[in-house]
Amino acid sequence: MPITVAVVGTGPVGLMLAGELRLAGVESVVLDRLEEPSGQSRALGFNARTAELLHQRGLLERFLEEGRPVPVSHFAGLPMDLTKLDSRHKYTLSIPQFKVERLLEEHAVESGIEIRRGHEVVGLRQDDEGVVVSVVAGGESYELQCAYLVGCDGGGSTVRGLAGIGFPGTGPRVHGILGDVESIETTVEYRTPLSYPGGIFGVAPIEPSGFRVTTVEYDVQPPDRDTPTLDELRESIRRVTGEEVELGQARWLSRFSDSARLAERYRAGRVLLAGDAAHIHYPQSGQGMSLGIADAANLGWKLAAVVNGRAPDSLLDTYHTERHPAGRSVLTNTEAQKAMTFPAEWVRDLRSLFQELMAYDDVHRHIMEEVTGVGVRYAMPGGELAGTGARTSLPGRRMPDLDLVTVDGEPVTVAELLRGGRGLLLTLSDGVMLPAAAQGWADRVDLVTAKPVEPAPAAAVLIRPDGHVAWAGDGADAERLLESLATWFGAARA
């Protein structure tokens, strides 16, 4: 029997996407070439925007139980105070990637999603009707038919290569080693990743015990072998800091580089890319996993709407037009951070000037919103106030998680109203008369009236399932509202 959507990769992005599809009533199967989870954790946490997205789906509590909220972050080692963030979630959640994957997989299994481990994609062909995927499992080959295929299979994505999607960018110019060790003994300062004459050295505690050790060197040719050794990590620390360290047993070790690449397109017909399959970058400020999860949140509801016949295929093109710039933005800020941490005298004045600039609230907020993902704004049709030509502050941005009171007197938040993964047309002010024609979308958009506890940024808003505002107004611009409903949710029902 043909599968509706095949997702390749059981990392956080693939599992998040499968969950979004299932919430919208679309069946998917998740394939992964590995027989078991790797247990490795390149990422050690996620940002405030990811916390918002998980909260919107009612999943955040299980992550908070196993993670640790940290109210600070950094930009090239310069601290940022996340308590100033305009979000309900003013923190980075410190939680290793393997736990994120486990919790998302538990949710996927609870939702009835099929996960096939040890199934490697080796080929694909597509036409206007669907995609045929060639898979090898247990030494046997089979073909899987699906309507759409999404590659969430990492920086070396097989799906991206088979789809013929280019991956331009820059290759490695620095060599990094990271690993989790049981103990470390050193007199070297390591509480924050710091620059030394030989590169960068940092150590971070990981839950429930142990340490994440990271080194970066700028003029070292890495050995041919893929996996570094513990002795190699010790030697790298010595070259960077000039000091000897004692390291306990390594749980795992890996290399990384500063390669920065962005897929030419996130869609090729019925094949799409998300996560590291679409973008890789220098791992500064811990943005990679969150960037990919935001990809999944953007793509999931759109793909489901097309599959369910509620929206035209062209809706999928907005996935590229919205998320490609978001990927580019992260590549840009991580490249800037790399330049600012370069171990050279001429960088000191740059860091000093940037540190002075970050003392200004507006600059600090801009950088903080960039790194935490809450500042992402998409271009929205009809984002102007009727009759004024002025652009509102809301369309394209994520909707603030307001505290509300329903007409029945029940307390509720915006995030809770988005739990079902549907659109939301929310009236927040007395006297607003929305057009009766909006009822034509009631089968896929919830129409809710509620009073905000604090002043609201608009009288009424149309919110997409990913939490971004599609329209904001007072009901007088009914034509714009109906256009926005049609753009994001398809034609009204007859």
BELPEHU-V51573 format. One record per residue. RES is the residue in three letters. SS is DSSP state (alpha for helix, beta for strand, coil for the rest). PHI is phi in whole degrees, -180 to 180 (* if undefined). D_CENTER is the distance of its C-alpha to the mean C-alpha in Angstrom with 2 decimals. Layout:
res:ss:phi:d_center
RES:SS:PHI:D_CENTER
RES:SS:PHI:D_CENTER
This chain:
res:ss:phi:d_center
MET:coil:*:31.82
PRO:coil:-61:29.02
ILE:beta:-90:25.41
THR:beta:-69:23.48
VAL:beta:-133:20.10
ALA:beta:-105:19.67
VAL:beta:-111:16.31
VAL:beta:-105:16.67
GLY:coil:119:14.95
THR:coil:-103:14.77
GLY:coil:-78:11.86
PRO:alpha:-56:9.06
VAL:alpha:-71:7.52
GLY:alpha:-62:11.14
LEU:alpha:-70:12.18
MET:alpha:-63:9.68
LEU:alpha:-63:10.76
ALA:alpha:-60:14.29
GLY:alpha:-66:14.31
GLU:alpha:-65:13.40
LEU:alpha:-65:16.14
ARG:alpha:-63:18.54
LEU:alpha:-61:18.24
ALA:coil:-91:19.37
GLY:coil:84:22.19
VAL:coil:-107:21.11
GLU:coil:-79:22.04
SER:beta:-143:20.08
VAL:beta:-127:20.74
VAL:beta:-109:18.40
LEU:beta:-108:20.04
ASP:beta:-148:19.76
ARG:coil:-71:22.42
LEU:coil:-80:22.63
GLU:coil:-72:25.16
GLU:coil:-138:23.47
PRO:coil:-58:20.21
SER:coil:-69:20.44
GLY:coil:78:20.15
GLN:coil:-85:18.59
SER:coil:-141:15.82
ARG:coil:-65:14.60
ALA:coil:-93:11.95
LEU:coil:-117:13.79
GLY:beta:171:11.50
PHE:beta:-134:8.48
ASN:coil:-91:8.76
ALA:alpha:-63:10.48
ARG:alpha:-66:8.07
THR:alpha:-65:6.50
ALA:alpha:-60:10.27
GLU:alpha:-63:11.13
LEU:alpha:-64:9.28
LEU:alpha:-69:10.92
HIS:alpha:-64:14.04
GLN:alpha:-62:14.29
ARG:coil:-103:14.69
GLY:coil:74:17.06
LEU:coil:-106:15.25
LEU:alpha:-64:14.67
GLU:alpha:-57:18.26
ARG:alpha:-67:18.18
PHE:alpha:-78:15.50
LEU:alpha:-64:17.57
GLU:coil:-66:20.58
GLU:coil:-113:19.43
GLY:coil:-120:17.54
ARG:beta:-133:18.86
PRO:beta:-66:17.71
VAL:beta:-120:18.40
PRO:coil:-82:19.23
VAL:beta:-133:19.00
SER:beta:-144:16.81
HIS:beta:-150:18.06
PHE:beta:-126:18.06
ALA:coil:55:20.11
GLY:coil:87:21.73
LEU:beta:-86:22.68
PRO:beta:-69:21.89
MET:beta:-125:19.99
ASP:beta:-91:21.12
LEU:alpha:-74:18.27
THR:alpha:-68:21.07
LYS:alpha:-90:21.45
LEU:coil:-73:18.02
ASP:coil:-83:18.41
SER:coil:-159:16.52
ARG:coil:-68:17.83
HIS:coil:-114:15.55
LYS:coil:-93:16.90
TYR:coil:-164:15.58
THR:beta:-100:13.30
LEU:beta:-90:13.62
SER:beta:-78:15.35
ILE:coil:-157:14.94
PRO:coil:-65:15.18
GLN:alpha:-57:12.87
PHE:alpha:-64:15.84
LYS:alpha:-73:16.11
VAL:alpha:-60:12.58
GLU:alpha:-63:13.52
ARG:alpha:-63:16.93
LEU:alpha:-67:16.06
LEU:alpha:-70:13.81
GLU:alpha:-69:16.67
GLU:alpha:-59:19.21
HIS:alpha:-64:17.71
ALA:alpha:-63:17.71
VAL:alpha:-65:21.31
GLU:alpha:-59:22.32
SER:coil:-85:21.19
GLY:coil:86:23.33
ILE:coil:-81:20.82
GLU:beta:-85:22.58
ILE:beta:-119:21.21
ARG:beta:-113:23.34
ARG:beta:-92:23.24
GLY:coil:77:25.42
HIS:beta:-115:24.96
GLU:beta:-102:24.34
VAL:beta:-78:23.76
VAL:beta:-123:26.45
GLY:beta:-169:27.00
LEU:beta:-157:26.27
ARG:beta:-144:28.16
GLN:beta:-137:27.40
ASP:beta:-144:29.49
ASP:coil:-68:29.44
GLU:coil:-95:29.67
GLY:beta:165:26.87
VAL:beta:-126:25.77
VAL:beta:-110:27.80
VAL:beta:-108:26.00
SER:beta:-90:28.22
VAL:beta:-129:27.39
VAL:beta:-117:29.27
ALA:beta:-145:29.54
GLY:coil:60:32.32
GLY:coil:81:34.18
GLU:beta:-110:34.40
SER:beta:-110:32.87
TYR:beta:-152:31.94
GLU:beta:-113:30.42
LEU:beta:-116:27.78
GLN:beta:-97:27.88
CYS:beta:-148:24.93
ALA:beta:-76:24.24
TYR:beta:-141:20.81
LEU:beta:-126:19.07
VAL:beta:-122:15.35
GLY:beta:-89:14.74
CYS:coil:-120:11.89
ASP:coil:-105:14.43
GLY:coil:84:13.28
GLY:coil:-60:14.65
GLY:coil:-94:18.09
SER:coil:-44:17.17
THR:alpha:-68:20.40
VAL:alpha:-61:19.25
ARG:alpha:-60:18.49
GLY:alpha:-65:21.94
LEU:alpha:-67:23.74
ALA:coil:-83:22.45
GLY:coil:73:23.78
ILE:coil:-92:20.70
GLY:coil:-68:21.23
PHE:beta:-136:18.97
PRO:beta:-73:20.64
GLY:beta:156:20.18
THR:beta:-111:21.81
GLY:coil:-85:22.84
PRO:coil:-69:23.22
ARG:coil:-125:25.34
VAL:coil:-130:24.74
HIS:beta:-122:24.90
GLY:beta:-123:23.02
ILE:beta:-126:23.70
LEU:beta:-134:21.81
GLY:beta:-166:23.12
ASP:beta:-105:23.65
VAL:beta:-121:27.32
GLU:coil:-76:29.43
SER:coil:-158:31.16
ILE:beta:-149:31.76
GLU:beta:-126:34.88
THR:coil:-161:34.97
THR:coil:-95:36.36
VAL:coil:-76:33.68
GLU:coil:-65:31.45
TYR:coil:-145:27.92
ARG:coil:-63:26.37
THR:coil:-130:23.97
PRO:coil:-53:23.26
LEU:beta:-121:26.30
SER:beta:-87:27.83
TYR:beta:-125:31.15
PRO:coil:-54:33.55
GLY:coil:-96:32.28
GLY:beta:148:28.52
ILE:beta:-126:25.98
PHE:beta:-135:26.31
GLY:beta:-150:24.23
VAL:beta:-136:24.35
ALA:beta:-132:22.21
PRO:beta:-66:23.47
ILE:coil:-123:21.53
GLU:coil:-84:22.22
PRO:coil:-85:24.79
SER:coil:-158:26.59
GLY:coil:106:26.42
PHE:beta:-141:24.83
ARG:beta:-94:22.08
VAL:beta:-109:24.05
THR:beta:-134:22.77
THR:beta:-129:24.98
VAL:beta:-134:24.57
GLU:beta:-126:27.64
TYR:coil:-104:28.32
ASP:coil:-133:31.56
VAL:coil:-124:31.49
GLN:coil:-85:31.54
PRO:coil:-67:29.72
PRO:coil:-62:31.88
ASP:coil:-70:31.69
ARG:coil:-67:30.60
ASP:coil:-72:26.94
THR:coil:-101:26.88
PRO:coil:-72:28.30
THR:coil:-103:30.99
LEU:alpha:-65:31.44
ASP:alpha:-63:34.33
GLU:alpha:-65:32.22
LEU:alpha:-66:29.77
ARG:alpha:-59:32.84
GLU:alpha:-67:34.29
SER:alpha:-64:31.16
ILE:alpha:-62:31.18
ARG:alpha:-63:34.88
ARG:alpha:-66:34.46
VAL:alpha:-73:31.80
THR:alpha:-101:33.53
GLY:coil:80:37.09
GLU:coil:-120:37.18
GLU:coil:-90:37.55
VAL:coil:-130:35.27
GLU:beta:-107:35.73
LEU:beta:-113:32.83
GLY:coil:-77:32.94
GLN:coil:-59:32.05
ALA:beta:-86:28.75
ARG:beta:-81:26.52
TRP:beta:-166:24.60
LEU:beta:-136:24.32
SER:beta:-155:22.30
ARG:beta:-105:22.24
PHE:beta:-151:19.69
SER:beta:-140:20.29
ASP:coil:-102:19.20
SER:coil:-54:18.79
ALA:beta:-129:16.69
ARG:beta:-137:16.29
LEU:beta:-135:14.72
ALA:beta:-56:15.74
GLU:coil:-59:18.55
ARG:coil:-151:17.28
TYR:coil:-90:14.49
ARG:beta:-142:17.34
ALA:beta:-132:20.81
GLY:coil:67:22.77
ARG:coil:-98:21.62
VAL:beta:-113:19.22
LEU:beta:-129:15.56
LEU:beta:-123:12.85
ALA:coil:-149:9.13
GLY:alpha:70:7.20
ASP:alpha:-63:9.95
ALA:alpha:-64:12.47
ALA:coil:-103:11.59
HIS:beta:-162:11.12
ILE:beta:-131:12.38
HIS:coil:-160:13.37
TYR:coil:-64:15.41
PRO:coil:-80:13.80
GLN:coil:-106:14.61
SER:coil:68:13.35
GLY:coil:59:10.84
GLN:coil:-100:7.74
GLY:alpha:-61:6.96
MET:alpha:-63:5.57
SER:alpha:-67:3.21
LEU:alpha:-60:2.77
GLY:alpha:-69:3.44
ILE:alpha:-64:3.09
ALA:alpha:-66:3.27
ASP:alpha:-56:5.45
ALA:alpha:-62:7.08
ALA:alpha:-66:7.81
ASN:alpha:-74:9.28
LEU:alpha:-79:11.14
GLY:alpha:-55:12.46
TRP:alpha:-70:14.91
LYS:alpha:-69:16.03
LEU:alpha:-63:16.88
ALA:alpha:-64:18.61
ALA:alpha:-63:20.57
VAL:alpha:-70:21.84
VAL:alpha:-61:22.75
ASN:coil:-79:24.53
GLY:coil:76:26.48
ARG:coil:-96:25.50
ALA:coil:-145:23.99
PRO:coil:-72:25.02
ASP:alpha:-58:23.37
SER:alpha:-63:22.72
LEU:alpha:-59:19.91
LEU:alpha:-67:17.76
ASP:alpha:-66:18.54
THR:alpha:-70:16.58
TYR:alpha:-61:13.33
HIS:alpha:-67:14.29
THR:alpha:-66:15.81
GLU:alpha:-94:12.87
ARG:alpha:-88:9.89
HIS:alpha:-61:12.27
PRO:alpha:-62:13.19
ALA:alpha:-64:9.75
GLY:alpha:-64:9.57
ARG:alpha:-59:13.18
SER:alpha:-62:12.75
VAL:alpha:-68:10.76
LEU:alpha:-59:13.44
THR:alpha:-65:16.04
ASN:alpha:-73:15.37
THR:alpha:-73:15.11
GLU:alpha:-66:18.30
ALA:alpha:-64:19.92
GLN:alpha:-65:19.26
LYS:alpha:-62:20.76
ALA:alpha:-62:23.77
MET:alpha:-74:24.27
THR:coil:-104:24.41
PHE:coil:-64:26.80
PRO:coil:-79:29.88
ALA:coil:-143:32.48
GLU:alpha:-60:34.87
TRP:alpha:-69:33.88
VAL:alpha:-85:30.36
ARG:alpha:-60:31.83
ASP:alpha:-66:32.82
LEU:alpha:-63:29.42
ARG:alpha:-64:27.80
SER:alpha:-63:30.67
LEU:alpha:-65:30.29
PHE:alpha:-66:26.54
GLN:alpha:-64:27.22
GLU:alpha:-65:29.82
LEU:alpha:-64:27.55
MET:coil:-70:24.91
ALA:coil:-73:27.80
TYR:coil:-81:27.69
ASP:alpha:-58:25.67
ASP:alpha:-64:24.31
VAL:alpha:-67:23.15
HIS:alpha:-57:21.69
ARG:alpha:-66:19.79
HIS:alpha:-62:18.51
ILE:alpha:-65:17.22
MET:alpha:-64:15.81
GLU:alpha:-67:13.91
GLU:alpha:-66:12.55
VAL:alpha:-71:11.41
THR:alpha:-87:10.10
GLY:coil:84:8.22
VAL:coil:-78:11.00
GLY:coil:-90:12.99
VAL:coil:-63:11.20
ARG:coil:-132:14.09
TYR:coil:-99:14.83
ALA:coil:-71:18.45
MET:coil:-117:20.21
PRO:coil:-61:23.64
GLY:coil:72:26.13
GLY:coil:-84:24.34
GLU:beta:-106:27.77
LEU:coil:-69:30.19
ALA:coil:-60:33.17
GLY:coil:81:36.19
THR:coil:-112:34.77
GLY:coil:76:32.66
ALA:coil:-87:30.50
ARG:beta:-85:26.73
THR:coil:-74:25.40
SER:coil:-87:22.76
LEU:coil:-96:20.82
PRO:coil:-52:20.18
GLY:coil:98:16.76
ARG:coil:-88:15.42
ARG:beta:-77:13.85
MET:coil:-74:16.92
PRO:coil:-59:18.16
ASP:coil:-84:18.63
LEU:coil:-71:22.39
ASP:beta:-83:25.01
LEU:beta:-129:27.26
VAL:beta:-128:30.54
THR:beta:-74:31.26
VAL:coil:-64:34.67
ASP:coil:-89:35.68
GLY:coil:85:35.08
GLU:coil:-91:32.11
PRO:beta:-74:29.35
VAL:beta:-158:25.82
THR:beta:-117:22.52
VAL:alpha:-59:20.31
ALA:alpha:-59:17.53
GLU:alpha:-67:20.27
LEU:alpha:-70:21.40
LEU:coil:-96:18.07
ARG:coil:-57:18.29
GLY:coil:-78:19.83
GLY:coil:73:17.05
ARG:coil:-104:19.67
GLY:beta:-71:20.19
LEU:beta:-141:21.98
LEU:beta:-104:24.95
LEU:beta:-112:25.74
THR:beta:-96:29.13
LEU:coil:-119:29.38
SER:coil:-140:32.85
ASP:coil:-64:36.38
GLY:coil:85:38.14
VAL:coil:-79:35.17
MET:coil:-114:36.31
LEU:coil:-81:33.64
PRO:coil:-63:35.13
ALA:alpha:-59:36.43
ALA:alpha:-64:34.89
ALA:alpha:-63:31.42
GLN:alpha:-62:32.68
GLY:alpha:-66:32.28
TRP:alpha:-111:28.56
ALA:coil:-64:29.12
ASP:coil:-77:28.40
ARG:coil:-139:24.66
VAL:beta:-129:24.32
ASP:beta:-80:25.45
LEU:beta:-102:28.06
VAL:beta:-127:28.25
THR:beta:-114:30.50
ALA:beta:-154:29.98
LYS:beta:-100:31.15
PRO:beta:-76:28.80
VAL:coil:-68:29.94
GLU:coil:-112:29.29
PRO:coil:-53:29.74
ALA:coil:-90:27.15
PRO:coil:-76:25.74
ALA:coil:-159:27.17
ALA:coil:-76:29.81
ALA:beta:-154:27.69
VAL:beta:-141:24.15
LEU:beta:-108:22.55
ILE:beta:-115:18.99
ARG:coil:-76:16.78
PRO:coil:-60:15.27
ASP:coil:-86:11.74
GLY:coil:91:13.59
HIS:beta:-90:14.28
VAL:beta:-80:18.03
ALA:beta:-95:19.86
TRP:beta:-156:23.29
ALA:beta:-142:25.09
GLY:beta:-176:28.89
ASP:coil:-122:32.06
GLY:coil:94:33.11
ALA:coil:-72:35.55
ASP:coil:-95:33.32
ALA:alpha:-59:33.38
GLU:alpha:-63:33.20
ARG:alpha:-66:29.84
LEU:alpha:-61:28.44
LEU:alpha:-66:29.81
GLU:alpha:-64:28.45
SER:alpha:-67:24.93
LEU:alpha:-59:25.35
ALA:alpha:-68:26.58
THR:alpha:-63:23.87
TRP:alpha:-99:20.94
PHE:alpha:-127:22.87
GLY:coil:79:25.64
ALA:coil:-70:29.36
ALA:coil:-64:30.94
ARG:coil:-70:32.80
ALA:coil:-64:36.51
